Amino acid sequence: MTHSPPPGRPHARIPGPKQPPPPYPHIRAGLWKRCLGGGFALWALAAAVTYATRDTTPLPTLVLLGAFLTPVAFVLWAYERHGRGLGVSAVLGCFLAGGALGLLGASVTRYPLVSPSPWLFLGTGLAEEAVKLGALVFVLRRQPGIRGTRAGLVLGGAVGLGFGALETCGYALHAAVSTDGIDLRTLIETEILRGVLAPVGPGLWTAIAGGVLLSFRRPSGRFRPAGPLIGTYLGVCLLHALWDSTHGLAIWLVARLAGNGLDPRLFAQGYIPRPAQVQEHLFTLFSVGQLMLVGIVGVVWVLSLTRPDAAWRNTP
């Protein structure tokens, strides 16, 4: 014989099996394409309106859209293809918080380096890549389960792309300000150039270093400064320095081929007095060629980390 519970008294809740955690937010496949296409249309519209009206009100919209368009689309692509298991919060945290911390730290560490020279670019690379890795460690300090090469590639790339997006904002604003007012043409050129190069610049270098960093992370969550990590860090710093010194090296090479000697002041000055037309063409060839070479080396490096037989892929 069964007894009914007293009137007005709720039924006792029977403990059941533990419910699985809620699924990660669903992002439709191909969202990065729509983001890139729609964002570019909005950016072009903002540029046209600003140019036609000469009104500075849309200027922040133009700067932000141009700076974040490519990095956001690339992070969405990386999340769709390789990072769904990491969760949106980790990716966003690395992109926003990691990028901002990296930029602020880089600004402080490179502040004493003011004279253009090879040592300036090498010191800048060492400082910026160190603070970006530090930002990645800080963001993931309470998430010990995130480890492995793939996670490091995605989240390291997110930190680097967030850093690059914020840095582009600064460069665009600096390019726009002139003695004659707002130089809209220079601003647009700066954003187009940096937007095209964003995936093979800061994001790529931090992705490489982040992939190796998290591949050596212990199950407890502690980060291990292994030998390959130090070598990788120095390697990406060298790529960073070569990338930043493109302008000076191109001028130095043009002067060398023209028989003007190896005057180191040409590297620091950043221009050749009264260049001939052939020298201008050579400068374009050397500067673009060096950027392409550094980008290709970075892409090949990333692909080598994704191979199943990578030496440190599953290292605990």
N, C-alpha and C positions, 0 to 999 in steps of 0.2 A: 504494500500500500504506500503510495507516494503522498507527500504533503506539499501543498502549494505554499509559496512564500506569503507572508502576511500582506494584506492590502497596503498599497502605498510604498512598499519596500522594494527596491530594485533587485533584479536578479544578480547574484554574485557572478563576477566575471571570471571565467575559467581561463587560466593562462594557456596560451597557445604557442605555437612555434614562433620563434623570433622572425619578425618581418624583415625582408631584405631592404637595404637602403634605397631611397628613391633614385631613379635613374638620372643620369646626367642630362642637362637640358639638351633637347633634340635640336640639332642644327641641320637644316635641309642641305642635301648634297648640292654643290655648285653655288653655295651662297657667296663664296669669295668672288666668283665671276660677276654676279649681280652687284656686289659691293664695289668692285673695281669699275665696272661700266657705269653704274649710276653715280658713283662718286666723281668719276672723271667728267661726266656731263654737268654735274653741279659745279665742279671747279671751273670748267670752261665758261659756264654761265656767269659765275661770280667774276671771272676775269673780264668777260665782255662788258658786264654792267659797270664794273669799276673803271674800265678804260673809257667807256662811252660817257659816263656821268662825271668822271673825275672826283667822285665822292669817296672819301676815305672810310665811310661807315662799313662797307662790305670787306674792308681790308683784312680784319681778323678772320673772317670766314674763308677768304681766299688763302691766307697763310696756313690755317689749320687744315683745310681740306687738302691742299697740296702737300703738306708735310706728312699727314697721317694716312693718305689714301693707299699708297703702295704698301707700307708696313702693315696696316690693318688687313688688307686683302691677303698678304702673304702669310700672316699669322693665322687667319681663317683657313687658308689652304692647308697649312701644316697641321692645324687642329683636326680638320676633316680627315686627312689622310693618315696621320700618325699619332694624334694626341687625344683622342676621345676618352681613353681610359684615365687621363690625367685630371680631367675635370676643368670646367670653365674657370673656376676661381684661381687655380694654380696658374693657368695661362694668362689670365687678366692681371693677376698679381705681379707676375714677372714682367709683363709688357708695360704696365703703368708704374707700379712701385719700383720695380727693378730698373726700368729705364730712367725714371726720375732720379733715383739714388745714384745710379751710375753717372748721369750727367752732372749732378751737383758735385759728386766726388771727383770727377775728372776736371771740373773747372777749378777746384781747389788745388789739386795736385799739379796741374800743368801751369798754374798761375806764375810761378817763378821762371818758367821757360819762355822768354820773350824774344830772344834774338834768333831769326831764321837761320838754321844750320842743320846738318845731318843729325847732330846730337839732340836738337830740339824735337825732330820727328821721332827719333828713337825713344827719347824720354816720354814724349806724349803717348806713344804706343804702349810702353810699359805701364804708364800710369792709368790710362783709360781701360786697358784690358784687365788690369788688376782690380779696379773698382767695379767693373761690370761683373767679374766673377764673384767679388765680395757681395754685390747686390743680389746675385743669384743665390748664394749661400744664405744670406739674411732672409730672403723671401721663403726659402724651403726649410728653414731651421726647425720648424715644428711639424714637418711632414716627412717623417723618416721613411715612409713607404715609397716615396718617389725616388727611384734610382734606375740606373741602366743607361746605356748609350742613347737609345732612342728618346727617352725622356729628356736627357741632357741636350740633345740636338734641338728638340722642339722648344724647351723652356729657355735654353741659352740663346736660341735665335729670337725668342720673344723679348728677352732683356735687351739684346743688341738692336732689334728693330724699334723698340720703344725708345731707347737711347738715340737712335738715328732720327726718329721722327721729331723728338724734342729739339735735337741739335739742328735739324733743318729749319724749324721755326725760328731759331736764333739767327741762322745764316740768312734766311729770307728777309727778316726784318732789317738786318744789317745791310743787305744788298739794296733794300728799298729806300733807305734813307740817304739822301744826297744833299748837296748844297742848294740845289734847285727845287727841292721838295721831294715828293715820292717818285722814285724811279720804278715804275710799274714793269717796264720791259725787263730790267735786270732781275727783279723779283721773280717774274714768271720763268725766266731762263734758269735761275738758280733752282727753283722747285722742280722743273722738268728734269734737269740734269741729275739732281740728287734723288728724285723719285725713280728714275730709270736705274740708277746704280745702287739703290737701297738694298735689294736682295743679295748683292755680291759684295757688300761693304761691311759695316759694323755688325749687321745681323749674322752674316756668315762666319765672321771670326769668333764671335761669342758662342755661336752654335757649335763650332769645332771644340773650343775649350770646354764648354758646358757638357758636351757629349763625353769627353774623356773624364771630366770631373765627376759626373754622376755614375760613370761606369766603375769607378773605384770607391763609391760610397758604401760604407758598411751597412749591414742590415739594421744596426742600432741607430742609424741616421748620421753617424759621424763621418766627416769627410777626411779622406786619407791623401796626404800630399805625396803621391807616388812619383817615381822617376818619369814615366811617360807623360804625366800631367805637367811637370815642370818643363819638359822639352816641348810639349804642345803649346804651353803658354808663351815660351820664347819664340816659337815659330809663328804664332798668330801676331805677336808683337812686331816681328820683322815684316810680315805682310802689311800690317797697319802702317808701319813707318814708310815702306815703299809706296803705299797708296797715297799717303799725305805728302810725300816728297816728289810726286809726279811732276809738278810744275817746275820745280828747281832742277831736277835731273834732266828734264827735257831741254831746258835752256842750256845746261852745262854740256849736253851732248851736241846740241846745235853749234855752240861756240867751239867745241872741240873739232867738229867736222869742218867748220869754216876756217880753222886755223887761227882762231883768236887766242889760243893759249888756254891754260887751265886755271884761269883766275878764279879763286874761290868766291870772290865778291859777286860774281855773276849769279851764283846759287842763292846768296842772301838777298841780292837786289831784286831778283825775280823778273828781270827783263834784259833784253839785249839792246844797246843803243843803236838806233837807226838800222833795224833789221831789213835785209833784202827779202824779196818775195819768196825766194826759194827757202830762206831761213824760216819764214812764217809757216810754210807748208811742212817743213821738217819738224817744227815744234808741234804742230797738230798731230803729225804721224807718231812722234815719240810719246807724247802725253797720252793720246788715246790708246796706243799700243801697250804702254805700261799698265794702264788701268785694266785693259783686257787680259793681259798676262797674269796680273795679280788675281783677277776674278776667276780665271780658269784654274789657277793653282788651288784657290779656295774651294771651288766646286769639286775638283778631283779629290781633294782631301776629305770633304764631307762624304763623297761616295765611297771612299775607302773605309770610312768608319761604319757604313751601313752594310758592309759585306758580312755574311754569316761567319766567315773565318777570321774576323777581326780579333786581334790578340787579346784585347781587354773587354770584349763585348759583354761577357757575362761574369766579369770578375766581381766578387762580393765586396 
